[in-house]
Amino acid sequence: MSSQLGTVVIGGGTGFIGTALGNTLKRRGYDVLVVSRKPGAYRMTWTELNNKGLPDATTAVVNVAGQNVLDPTRRWTEGFKQNVWASRVNTTRYLAEAIEKASVKPRVFVSMSGVGYYPPGKSEEFDESSPGGDFDFLSCLCTDWESAADLPQDLGVRTVKIRTGVVLGRQGGMIQQLIVPFFLGLGGPVGSGDQPMPWIHIHDITGLYVHAIENENVTGVVNGVAPQIITNRDFAKAFGQALWRPSFIPLPTFAVNFMFSEERAKIMTEGQKVVPKKALNTGYVFQYPNISEAAKEFSRIIYADEIST
Ligand SMILES: NC(=O)c1ccc[n+]([C@@H]2O[C@H](COP(=O)([O-])OP(=O)(O)OC[C@H]3O[C@@H](n4cnc5c(N)ncnc54)[C@H](OP(=O)(O)O)[C@@H]3O)[C@@H](O)[C@H]2O)c1
């Protein structure tokens, strides 16, 4: 039997964020259909999306697809950068085109973007009206990614673009890569550790997507970050404390630059102070507004997370 709330179509719904979001939406009573490069149950491929379009029951479309920028096995070549760009911009455009062609329109299109839109720095704080998006590869990528989600005004489909910080959760992203070294007491800040680290707990990024889907007053750009502004050192300290481990062995900037190449290593060696002004103004209540509570959640030794599993 199909859901009364309708279907949410999620591009990239097989990944860390997409899986958690799909499970949250299913628990709320939505049907979920994932768009993936690989066929499977409750999935359609990007080619099928282009050929068949969206199901008539689609009430919301979400895109969280994107090649992992920090894949340590991939060199930062022009080819890989092209792949990073296309996996975000083209997938967003395919979904936007499917919405334009749909005979029954969804109510809302929620698309991912990144806080890399804003320039790095230790003093200025950025809200959704702050300038950016034009100074390096990652910031220009955010501009193109967001533009790809634009729909003609007369279509009547609300559009939301979530500029997301580092998503912290046990099942993927940065924590999955860092939990072993931190558990062994080998963790610590990156470089000086003074750089801001815009972050959000996985339960809050999924919560913010649901907030965007369900609330008509949420439109345009929304910063997907926790209200507490922290540095990379604050993060390392909170993670170490939650695991009852020391966390003061720094990872030198030159090593990160060597491993990832300077242009993408900036995601770790530099950061922005970003505030979730619109999320708070539209009534979103964060489950994990501060890093120490968030770290306790994703550092539990025996981990069973009802959202991500
Ligand atoms: N995790 C974070 O901290 C974070 C922070 C800010 C922004 N983001 C952004 O959020 C999105 C999802 O992040 P995530 O952590 O959930 O990533 P993830 O676990 O790597 O999942 C990404 C999904 O995107 C799809 N994908 C990967 N490469 C693709 C390609 N070349 N073409 C088309 N689809 C591709 C994959 O789906 P299939 O294999 O099923 O096709 C995959 O399930 C990404 O765009 C990422 O940049 C993540």
The ligand as an SDF file (V2000), in Angstrom:
LIG
                    3D

 48 52  0  0  0  0  0  0  0  0999 V2000
   29.7180   13.5210    4.8720 N   0  0  0  0  0  0  0  0  0  0  0  0
   29.9740   14.7940    5.0750 C   0  0  0  0  0  0  0  0  0  0  0  0
   30.6010   15.1910    6.0880 O   0  0  0  0  0  0  0  0  0  0  0  0
   29.4990   15.8280    4.0850 C   0  0  0  0  0  0  0  0  0  0  0  0
   29.6050   17.1940    4.4180 C   0  0  0  0  0  0  0  0  0  0  0  0
   29.1600   18.1560    3.5230 C   0  0  0  0  0  0  0  0  0  0  0  0
   28.6220   17.7670    2.3180 C   0  0  0  0  0  0  0  0  0  0  0  0
   28.5380   16.4340    2.0210 N   0  0  0  0  0  0  0  0  0  0  0  0
   27.9900   16.0750    0.7190 C   0  0  0  0  0  0  0  0  0  0  0  0
   26.8580   15.2420    0.9000 O   0  0  0  0  0  0  0  0  0  0  0  0
   26.7690   14.2980   -0.1490 C   0  0  0  0  0  0  0  0  0  0  0  0
   26.6220   12.9250    0.4690 C   0  0  0  0  0  0  0  0  0  0  0  0
   27.6510   12.6920    1.3950 O   0  0  0  0  0  0  0  0  0  0  0  0
   27.8390   11.2600    2.0600 P   0  0  0  0  0  0  0  0  0  0  0  0
   28.7680   11.4580    3.2000 O   0  0  0  0  0  0  0  0  0  0  0  0
   26.5130   10.6260    2.2680 O   0  0  0  0  0  0  0  0  0  0  0  0
   28.6230   10.5300    0.8960 O   0  0  0  0  0  0  0  0  0  0  0  0
   28.7000    8.9810    0.5100 P   0  0  0  0  0  0  0  0  0  0  0  0
   28.4310    8.1100    1.6830 O   0  0  0  0  0  0  0  0  0  0  0  0
   29.9940    8.8000   -0.2130 O   0  0  0  0  0  0  0  0  0  0  0  0
   27.4890    8.8040   -0.4960 O   0  0  0  0  0  0  0  0  0  0  0  0
   27.4150    9.5440   -1.6550 C   0  0  0  0  0  0  0  0  0  0  0  0
   26.4120    8.9300   -2.6020 C   0  0  0  0  0  0  0  0  0  0  0  0
   26.5590    9.5990   -3.8380 O   0  0  0  0  0  0  0  0  0  0  0  0
   26.5410    8.6840   -4.9180 C   0  0  0  0  0  0  0  0  0  0  0  0
   27.6960    8.9130   -5.7700 N   0  0  0  0  0  0  0  0  0  0  0  0
   29.0160    8.7830   -5.4370 C   0  0  0  0  0  0  0  0  0  0  0  0
   29.7890    9.0340   -6.4950 N   0  0  0  0  0  0  0  0  0  0  0  0
   28.9440    9.3220   -7.5110 C   0  0  0  0  0  0  0  0  0  0  0  0
   29.1440    9.6300   -8.8780 C   0  0  0  0  0  0  0  0  0  0  0  0
   30.3750    9.7150   -9.3840 N   0  0  0  0  0  0  0  0  0  0  0  0
   28.0440    9.8750   -9.6500 N   0  0  0  0  0  0  0  0  0  0  0  0
   26.7910    9.7750   -9.1220 C   0  0  0  0  0  0  0  0  0  0  0  0
   26.5480    9.4650   -7.8480 N   0  0  0  0  0  0  0  0  0  0  0  0
   27.6090    9.2390   -7.0550 C   0  0  0  0  0  0  0  0  0  0  0  0
   26.6180    7.2730   -4.3510 C   0  0  0  0  0  0  0  0  0  0  0  0
   25.4300    6.5780   -4.7270 O   0  0  0  0  0  0  0  0  0  0  0  0
   25.4460    5.2560   -5.6920 P   0  0  0  0  0  0  0  0  0  0  0  0
   26.7560    4.5510   -5.4340 O   0  0  0  0  0  0  0  0  0  0  0  0
   24.2640    4.4950   -5.1880 O   0  0  0  0  0  0  0  0  0  0  0  0
   25.2940    5.7660   -7.0670 O   0  0  0  0  0  0  0  0  0  0  0  0
   26.6760    7.4510   -2.8490 C   0  0  0  0  0  0  0  0  0  0  0  0
   25.7330    6.6890   -2.1770 O   0  0  0  0  0  0  0  0  0  0  0  0
   28.0150   14.4730   -0.9980 C   0  0  0  0  0  0  0  0  0  0  0  0
   27.6900   15.2560   -2.1130 O   0  0  0  0  0  0  0  0  0  0  0  0
   28.9500   15.2470   -0.0890 C   0  0  0  0  0  0  0  0  0  0  0  0
   29.7830   16.1370   -0.7980 O   0  0  0  0  0  0  0  0  0  0  0  0
   28.9390   15.4680    2.8690 C   0  0  0  0  0  0  0  0  0  0  0  0
  1  2  1  0
  2  3  2  0
  2  4  1  0
  4  5  1  0
  4 48  2  0
  5  6  2  0
  6  7  1  0
  7  8  2  0
  8  9  1  0
  8 48  1  0
  9 10  1  0
  9 46  1  0
 10 11  1  0
 11 12  1  0
 11 44  1  0
 12 13  1  0
 13 14  1  0
 14 15  2  0
 14 16  1  0
 14 17  1  0
 17 18  1  0
 18 19  2  0
 18 20  1  0
 18 21  1  0
 21 22  1  0
 22 23  1  0
 23 24  1  0
 23 42  1  0
 24 25  1  0
 25 26  1  0
 25 36  1  0
 26 27  1  0
 26 35  1  0
 27 28  2  0
 28 29  1  0
 29 30  1  0
 29 35  2  0
 30 31  1  0
 30 32  2  0
 32 33  1  0
 33 34  2  0
 34 35  1  0
 36 37  1  0
 36 42  1  0
 37 38  1  0
 38 39  2  0
 38 40  1  0
 38 41  1  0
 42 43  1  0
 44 45  1  0
 44 46  1  0
 46 47  1  0
M  CHG  2   8   1  16  -1
M  END
$$$$
